[in-house]
Amino acid sequence: MEKETNRVRAVIKFVEEKKLTAGYGIEIGVYEGKITLGLLKTYPDLQMTAVDQWVPVYGIGDKNTTGHTDFVKSGIEQKGVAFMVAAMKYRGRLQVLKTDSLSASECFKDGCFDFIFIDADHRRSYVRCDIAVWTPKLRNGGWLIGHDICRREVRQSIDQMIPGWEDIGGNCWTVQKRKLTSAPEEIV
């Protein structure tokens, strides 16, 4: 519970420090929705989108590398229902998409988000895919934020794809998408 509280506090503080409190953000991999709900409660001018399938993931490895074995045991479908109920109070400021990350990314134009928080599938190929498909959705100067830098596959992916990322606490990392560079696909 303390780790979860630290994660939420770290992201809330980061959003305030970067003056994104009236912006547009998205959380990829919502689970219980603590980040999305915490941000919406704290910042009444913030708009959010939340993306998750809320389906069990079986047979994909141990919890230390993927983080999903604990989801199977904890009733992920019920977590999704509980999130939907809690999210109702933010109608008009929150869009919920019950789909996978890649499909959801196709619903948005490039450059539309002020920040993107990634905490979805922790397997290397999925982490890399999320970074690749969601980074273009950030506005120039926007922020890519993620969770679980303690997980080996997440850490290896961000180390390889995002040199210079920063630790913001709560087991979260971030990097800013630079204004147009000579390599548009470049994150930093």
Secondary structure as UniProt FT lines:
FT   HELIX           2..17
FT   TURN            18..19
FT   TURN            21..22
FT   STRAND          24..28
FT   TURN            31..32
FT   HELIX           34..42
FT   TURN            44..45
FT   STRAND          47..51
FT   TURN            63..66
FT   HELIX           69..73
FT   TURN            74..75
FT   HELIX           76..87
FT   HELIX           88..90
FT   TURN            91..93
FT   STRAND          94..97
FT   HELIX           101..105
FT   TURN            106..107
FT   TURN            110..111
FT   STRAND          113..118
FT   HELIX           124..134
FT   HELIX           135..137
FT   STRAND          138..147
FT   TURN            149..150
FT   HELIX           152..161
FT   TURN            163..164
FT   STRAND          166..169
FT   TURN            170..171
FT   STRAND          172..176
FT   TURN            184..185
//
